[in-house]
Amino acid sequence: MDLIVTTIYNPPEKIQAAAQALAAQLNATLIKREKNSIETLKNLYNVIYILVATQSGPVVYTPGGQYFFHINMAELRINNIKIGKHDHMITALGLTPGASVLDCTLGLGTDAIVASFVAGPSGKVIGLENSPIIAAITRLGLDQYNAANETVTTAMRRIQVETADYNNFLTTLPAKSFDVVYFDPMFRAPVYSSSNLKPIRTLADDRPLSIEAVKQACRVARMRVVIKETKRSKEFSRLGITTILGGKYSSVHYGVMEVGG
């Protein structure tokens, strides 16, 4: 892995311990920061990525910018759901309290947080993330970040994170073991207006979703398999999806495959 782990300048013991734990988890080299800048460290150790343990959590310096945990639009979406507003993803997933969701492409966990809120304490949301760096940051964020709204924080804490490739993980699951299987792969045609996604594109698994993975998802799901893509994406037709949901003015849509109930 082209990565080193370090800390902020003059780190307290808590930050040093966090850096040690992350380095061990990611099988990466832990470097003393001393007085070196990020650019100096990149040149000294000839690496692309530098993970810095900070007071507010880990930050990864990537060619696309700084990557760190944040809940993006999750809190706003949950607040909108509370007052009866429509959420296109929740409609596509067909979620109700008590539902189980396997999010195969967790990323920062924004969609998983919203799904966890709707599924509630009797539901289950498991998120798979193939990138060890993204999985580590999201796992820590979901476990430690405190949202302004307690119900959002509670929804975050319920999500289980697995560092895994969904192509392999799906084959290990029994048939009909989740109500919904969800994919949000890296878009074939990126939405470049989403500048906050540029750092994750350098870290994330950018392979296109395979037909075999969709077949496995249909085996694992009891109700639906849902795939998020850009509006008018050719991926929907390539994967054999004909039911597509989404807002008229939204840049993303959801392909829905009903698999029974």
Backbone hydrogen bonds in HBPLUS format (Angstrom, degrees):
<---DONOR---> <-ACCEPTOR-->    atom                        ^
c    i                          cat <-CA-CA->   ^        H-A-AA   ^      H-
h    n   atom  resd res      DA  || num        DHA   H-A  angle D-A-AA Bond
n    s   type  num  typ     dist DA aas  dist angle  dist       angle   num
A0003-LEU N   A0001-MET O   2.83 MM   2  5.51 134.6  2.04 107.6  93.4     1
A0049-TYR N   A0002-ASP O   3.24 MM  47  6.26 157.4  2.30 152.9 158.1     2
A0004-ILE N   A0049-TYR O   3.29 MM  45  6.76 146.5  2.41 144.0 151.8     3
A0051-LEU N   A0004-ILE O   2.95 MM  47  6.33 168.4  1.96 162.4 164.3     4
A0005-VAL N   A0029-THR O   2.89 MM  24  6.09 167.9  1.90 161.2 161.6     5
A0031-ILE N   A0005-VAL O   2.76 MM  26  6.01 166.0  1.78 170.8 175.7     6
A0006-THR N   A0051-LEU O   2.84 MM  45  6.24 159.9  1.88 166.7 171.9     7
A0053-ALA N   A0006-THR O   2.97 MM  47  6.36 166.5  1.99 140.4 141.7     8
A0015-ILE N   A0012-PRO O   3.10 MM   3  5.52 122.1  2.45 108.0 121.0     9
A0016-GLN N   A0012-PRO O   3.09 MM   4  6.42 160.6  2.13 155.3 161.4    10
A0017-ALA N   A0013-GLU O   2.88 MM   4  6.10 156.6  1.94 152.1 158.1    11
A0018-ALA N   A0014-LYS O   3.02 MM   4  6.25 152.3  2.10 140.8 148.4    12
A0019-ALA N   A0015-ILE O   2.93 MM   4  6.16 157.5  1.98 150.3 155.9    13
A0020-GLN N   A0016-GLN O   2.98 MM   4  6.22 157.0  2.04 146.0 152.3    14
A0021-ALA N   A0017-ALA O   2.98 MM   4  6.21 160.4  2.02 149.1 154.0    15
A0022-LEU N   A0018-ALA O   2.99 MM   4  6.21 158.6  2.04 148.4 154.0    16
A0023-ALA N   A0019-ALA O   2.93 MM   4  6.09 161.5  1.97 151.3 156.4    17
A0024-ALA N   A0020-GLN O   3.00 MM   4  6.20 159.1  2.05 148.7 154.2    18
A0025-GLN N   A0021-ALA O   2.92 MM   4  6.09 159.5  1.96 146.0 152.2    19
A0026-LEU N   A0022-LEU O   2.91 MM   4  6.03 153.5  1.98 149.3 155.7    20
A0027-ASN N   A0023-ALA O   2.88 MM   4  5.69 104.9  2.46 134.2 150.3    21
A0028-ALA N   A0023-ALA O   2.88 MM   5  4.79 159.9  1.92 141.2 146.0    22
A0027-ASN N   A0024-ALA O   3.29 MM   3  5.00 156.6  2.34  95.8 102.6    23
A0036-ASN N   A0033-ARG O   3.06 MM   3  5.89 161.9  2.10 149.8 150.5    24
A0041-LEU N   A0037-SER O   3.02 MM   4  6.32 158.0  2.07 149.5 154.9    25
A0042-LYS N   A0038-ILE O   2.96 MM   4  6.25 156.9  2.01 151.8 158.1    26
A0043-ASN N   A0039-GLU O   3.11 MM   4  6.35 157.6  2.16 145.5 150.8    27
A0044-LEU N   A0040-THR O   2.82 MM   4  6.02 158.9  1.86 152.3 159.0    28
A0045-TYR N   A0041-LEU O   2.96 MM   4  5.98 164.0  1.99 151.8 154.7    29
A0046-ASN N   A0042-LYS O   2.76 MM   4  5.33 114.9  2.19 132.4 146.1    30
A0047-VAL N   A0042-LYS O   3.33 MM   5  5.25 143.1  2.47 127.9 138.0    31
A0050-ILE N   A0061-TYR O   3.34 MM  11  5.22 153.5  2.42 133.2 140.8    32
A0061-TYR N   A0050-ILE O   2.81 MM  11  5.22 167.8  1.82 150.5 152.8    33
A0052-VAL N   A0059-VAL O   2.73 MM   7  5.19 170.3  1.74 155.4 157.9    34
A0059-VAL N   A0052-VAL O   2.92 MM   7  5.19 153.1  2.00 139.8 148.5    35
A0057-GLY N   A0054-THR O   3.22 MM   3  5.13 167.9  2.23 105.7 107.7    36
A0060-VAL N   A0067-TYR O   2.77 MM   7  4.94 170.8  1.78 149.7 152.7    37
A0067-TYR N   A0060-VAL O   2.75 MM   7  4.94 160.2  1.79 145.7 152.7    38
A0062-THR N   A0065-GLY O   3.01 MM   3  5.17 155.6  2.08 133.3 140.5    39
A0065-GLY N   A0062-THR O   3.09 MM   3  5.17 167.0  2.11 109.2 113.1    40
A0074-ALA N   A0071-ILE O   2.88 MM   3  5.62 160.1  1.92 154.5 154.3    41
A0077-ARG N   A0073-MET O   2.92 MM   4  6.07 166.1  1.94 161.9 166.3    42
A0078-ILE N   A0074-ALA O   2.92 MM   4  6.13 158.6  1.97 150.6 156.4    43
A0079-ASN N   A0075-GLU O   2.93 MM   4  6.15 161.5  1.97 150.5 155.7    44
A0080-ASN N   A0076-LEU O   2.93 MM   4  6.17 152.9  2.00 147.8 155.4    45
A0081-ILE N   A0077-ARG O   2.93 MM   4  6.22 153.1  2.01 146.9 154.2    46
A0082-LYS N   A0078-ILE O   2.96 MM   4  6.22 154.3  2.03 149.9 156.8    47
A0083-ILE N   A0079-ASN O   3.31 MM   4  6.64 140.4  2.48 139.9 148.7    48
A0083-ILE N   A0080-ASN O   3.20 MM   3  5.34 129.5  2.47  97.0 109.3    49
A0085-LYS N   A0080-ASN O   2.82 MM   5  5.11 155.3  1.88 154.7 146.2    50
A0084-GLY N   A0081-ILE O   2.99 MM   3  5.05 160.3  2.03 109.2 112.1    51
A0091-THR N   A0087-ASP O   3.10 MM   4  6.39 158.2  2.15 155.1 161.7    52
A0092-ALA N   A0088-HIS O   2.94 MM   4  6.14 159.4  1.98 146.7 152.5    53
A0093-LEU N   A0089-MET O   2.82 MM   4  6.09 158.6  1.87 155.2 161.0    54
A0094-GLY N   A0090-ILE O   2.91 MM   4  5.94 128.9  2.17 135.4 148.9    55
A0095-LEU N   A0090-ILE O   3.34 MM   5  5.74 153.2  2.42 150.4 155.8    56
A0094-GLY N   A0091-THR O   3.12 MM   3  4.98 130.5  2.37  91.6 105.4    57
A0099-ALA N   A0096-THR O   3.15 MM   3  5.82 149.4  2.25 148.1 147.8    58
A0098-GLY N   A0119-ALA O   2.67 MM  21  5.05 171.6  1.68 138.5 138.6    59
A0124-LYS N   A0099-ALA O   3.00 MM  25  6.48 154.3  2.06 142.5 144.4    60
A0179-ASP N   A0100-SER O   3.13 MM  79  5.18 124.0  2.46 115.9 130.5    61
A0180-VAL N   A0100-SER O   3.11 MM  80  6.50 155.1  2.18 155.8 163.4    62
A0101-VAL N   A0124-LYS O   2.73 MM  23  6.17 156.7  1.79 157.1 164.8    63
A0126-ILE N   A0101-VAL O   3.01 MM  25  6.43 162.3  2.04 165.2 169.5    64
A0102-LEU N   A0180-VAL O   2.93 MM  78  6.34 160.0  1.97 157.5 164.1    65
A0182-TYR N   A0102-LEU O   2.87 MM  80  6.12 169.1  1.89 159.6 159.9    66
A0103-ASP N   A0126-ILE O   2.83 MM  23  6.10 158.5  1.87 161.6 167.2    67
A0128-LEU N   A0103-ASP O   2.74 MM  25  6.13 165.1  1.76 168.2 171.2    68
A0104-CYS N   A0182-TYR O   2.87 MM  78  5.96 163.0  1.90 165.7 167.9    69
A0106-LEU N   A0128-LEU O   2.84 MM  22  5.51 177.9  1.84 155.5 156.1    70
A0109-GLY N   A0106-LEU O   2.92 MM   3  5.11 141.9  2.06 141.2 137.0    71
A0113-ILE N   A0109-GLY O   2.85 MM   4  6.02 149.6  1.95 154.8 161.7    72
A0114-VAL N   A0110-THR O   3.29 MM   4  6.64 160.5  2.33 149.1 153.1    73
A0115-ALA N   A0111-ASP O   2.91 MM   4  6.16 160.8  1.94 150.6 156.6    74
A0116-SER N   A0112-ALA O   2.79 MM   4  5.93 153.6  1.86 145.8 153.1    75
A0117-PHE N   A0113-ILE O   2.99 MM   4  6.24 151.7  2.08 145.9 152.9    76
A0118-VAL N   A0114-VAL O   3.16 MM   4  6.47 162.0  2.19 150.2 153.8    77
A0119-ALA N   A0115-ALA O   2.84 MM   4  6.01 164.2  1.87 153.7 158.9    78
A0120-GLY N   A0116-SER O   2.93 MM   4  5.93 143.2  2.06 139.6 148.6    79
A0123-GLY N   A0120-GLY O   2.98 MM   3  5.30 158.6  2.03 112.1 119.0    80
A0160-GLN N   A0125-VAL O   3.09 MM  35  6.48 167.5  2.11 157.5 160.1    81
A0127-GLY N   A0160-GLN O   2.76 MM  33  6.09 167.1  1.78 166.7 171.0    82
A0162-GLU N   A0127-GLY O   2.84 MM  35  6.12 162.4  1.87 168.9 169.7    83
A0129-GLU N   A0162-GLU O   2.97 MM  33  6.37 150.1  2.06 162.3 168.4    84
A0164-ALA N   A0129-GLU O   3.03 MM  35  5.55 131.7  2.27 109.9 121.7    85
A0135-ALA N   A0131-SER O   2.89 MM   4  6.04 169.1  1.90 160.2 163.9    86
A0136-ALA N   A0132-PRO O   2.96 MM   4  6.02 157.2  2.01 141.8 147.5    87
A0137-ILE N   A0133-ILE O   3.08 MM   4  6.33 163.8  2.11 153.0 156.8    88
A0138-THR N   A0134-ILE O   2.88 MM   4  6.02 166.7  1.89 157.9 162.0    89
A0139-ARG N   A0135-ALA O   2.86 MM   4  5.86 159.7  1.90 147.4 153.7    90
A0140-LEU N   A0136-ALA O   3.14 MM   4  6.27 164.6  2.16 144.3 148.1    91
A0141-GLY N   A0137-ILE O   2.95 MM   4  6.10 159.4  1.99 145.2 151.8    92
A0142-LEU N   A0138-THR O   2.85 MM   4  5.98 169.5  1.86 156.9 158.8    93
A0143-ASP N   A0139-ARG O   3.13 MM   4  6.19 141.6  2.29 138.2 148.4    94
A0144-GLN N   A0140-LEU O   2.82 MM   4  5.88 139.3  1.99 148.7 159.5    95
A0145-TYR N   A0141-GLY O   2.83 MM   4  5.12 159.7  1.87 138.6 144.5    96
A0152-VAL N   A0149-ASN O   3.06 MM   3  5.45 132.7  2.30 107.1 119.1    97
A0153-THR N   A0149-ASN O   3.24 MM   4  6.66 158.3  2.29 150.0 155.9    98
A0154-THR N   A0150-GLU O   2.91 MM   4  6.14 161.6  1.94 152.2 157.0    99
A0155-ALA N   A0151-THR O   3.04 MM   4  6.16 152.1  2.12 135.2 142.6   100
A0156-MET N   A0152-VAL O   2.96 MM   4  6.26 152.2  2.04 149.4 157.0   101
A0157-ARG N   A0153-THR O   3.04 MM   4  6.35 157.4  2.09 152.6 157.8   102
A0159-ILE N   A0156-MET O   3.20 MM   3  5.73 157.9  2.25 114.7 120.7   103
A0168-ASN N   A0165-ASP O   2.99 MM   3  5.62 134.4  2.21 117.1 127.1   104
A0169-PHE N   A0165-ASP O   2.93 MM   4  6.09 173.4  1.93 157.7 159.9   105
A0170-LEU N   A0166-TYR O   2.99 MM   4  5.65 170.1  2.00 141.3 144.1   106
A0171-THR N   A0168-ASN O   3.16 MM   3  5.56 127.9  2.45 105.3 117.6   107
A0172-THR N   A0169-PHE O   3.02 MM   3  5.41 148.9  2.12 109.7 119.1   108
A0173-LEU N   A0170-LEU O   3.25 MM   3  5.51 160.4  2.29 108.2 114.0   109
A0176-LYS N   A0219-ARG O   2.99 MM  43  6.36 161.5  2.03 140.2 144.2   110
A0177-SER N   A0220-VAL O   2.82 MM  43  5.53 118.3  2.20 132.8 149.2   111
A0178-PHE N   A0220-VAL O   3.25 MM  42  6.26 163.1  2.28 152.2 150.9   112
A0222-ARG N   A0178-PHE O   2.65 MM  44  5.95 138.0  1.82 148.7 160.3   113
A0223-MET N   A0179-ASP O   2.87 MM  44  5.18 154.2  1.94 139.8 142.9   114
A0224-ARG N   A0179-ASP O   3.25 MM  45  6.76 156.6  2.30 152.4 159.4   115
A0181-VAL N   A0224-ARG O   3.09 MM  43  6.58 155.1  2.16 150.2 157.7   116
A0226-VAL N   A0181-VAL O   2.92 MM  45  6.39 159.0  1.97 159.0 166.0   117
A0183-PHE N   A0226-VAL O   2.86 MM  43  6.26 155.3  1.92 160.1 168.0   118
A0228-LYS N   A0183-PHE O   2.86 MM  45  6.22 163.6  1.89 160.1 165.2   119
A0194-SER N   A0191-VAL O   2.93 MM   3  5.80 163.5  1.96 124.7 129.9   120
A0195-SER N   A0193-SER O   3.01 MM   2  5.57 129.9  2.27 104.6  90.1   121
A0197-LEU N   A0194-SER O   2.99 MM   3  5.70 165.0  2.01 121.3 126.2   122
A0198-LYS N   A0195-SER O   3.18 MM   3  5.50 165.1  2.21 110.9 115.6   123
A0201-ARG N   A0197-LEU O   3.22 MM   4  6.46 142.2  2.37 150.3 160.2   124
A0202-THR N   A0199-PRO O   3.17 MM   3  5.64 145.7  2.30 108.1 116.9   125
A0203-LEU N   A0200-ILE O   3.05 MM   3  5.12 141.7  2.20 100.4 111.7   126
A0204-ALA N   A0200-ILE O   2.79 MM   4  5.73 153.5  1.86 162.2 168.0   127
A0214-VAL N   A0210-SER O   3.18 MM   4  6.54 153.9  2.25 146.2 152.9   128
A0215-LYS N   A0211-ILE O   2.98 MM   4  6.28 152.5  2.05 146.3 154.1   129
A0216-GLN N   A0212-GLU O   2.94 MM   4  6.24 156.7  1.99 149.1 155.1   130
A0217-ALA N   A0213-ALA O   2.87 MM   4  6.10 153.1  1.95 144.4 152.4   131
A0218-CYS N   A0214-VAL O   2.90 MM   4  6.18 152.5  1.98 147.4 154.4   132
A0219-ARG N   A0215-LYS O   3.09 MM   4  6.39 139.7  2.26 139.4 150.1   133
A0219-ARG N   A0216-GLN O   3.10 MM   3  5.03 124.1  2.43  92.4 107.0   134
A0220-VAL N   A0216-GLN O   2.96 MM   4  6.28 149.6  2.06 147.5 155.9   135
A0221-ALA N   A0217-ALA O   2.87 MM   4  5.98 150.0  1.96 152.9 160.1   136
A0259-VAL N   A0223-MET O   2.84 MM  36  5.31 174.9  1.84 142.0 142.1   137
A0225-VAL N   A0257-MET O   2.96 MM  32  5.11 149.9  2.05 139.6 149.4   138
A0257-MET N   A0225-VAL O   2.84 MM  32  5.11 155.2  1.90 157.3 163.7   139
A0227-ILE N   A0255-GLY O   2.85 MM  28  4.99 157.8  1.90 143.2 150.7   140
A0255-GLY N   A0227-ILE O   2.72 MM  28  4.99 167.8  1.74 155.6 154.2   141
A0229-GLU N   A0253-HIS O   3.03 MM  24  5.65 167.5  2.04 158.1 161.1   142
A0253-HIS N   A0229-GLU O   2.81 MM  24  5.65 162.6  1.84 162.7 168.6   143
A0233-SER N   A0230-THR O   2.99 MM   3  5.31 137.0  2.18 143.8 136.5   144
A0231-LYS N   A0251-SER O   2.91 MM  20  5.42 159.1  1.95 132.8 131.1   145
A0238-ARG N   A0234-LYS O   3.07 MM   4  6.31 161.2  2.11 150.8 156.8   146
A0239-LEU N   A0235-GLU O   2.97 MM   4  6.05 150.0  2.06 148.8 154.9   147
A0241-ILE N   A0236-PHE O   2.79 MM   5  5.01 167.4  1.81 157.1 152.7   148
A0240-GLY N   A0237-SER O   3.10 MM   3  4.97 160.4  2.14 101.8 107.4   149
A0256-VAL N   A0243-THR O   2.82 MM  13  5.40 167.6  1.83 158.2 162.1   150
A0245-LEU N   A0254-TYR O   2.77 MM   9  5.08 165.3  1.79 148.9 151.0   151
A0254-TYR N   A0245-LEU O   2.69 MM   9  5.08 162.1  1.72 155.8 161.0   152
A0250-SER N   A0247-GLY O   3.19 MM   3  4.94 160.4  2.23  99.2 105.1   153
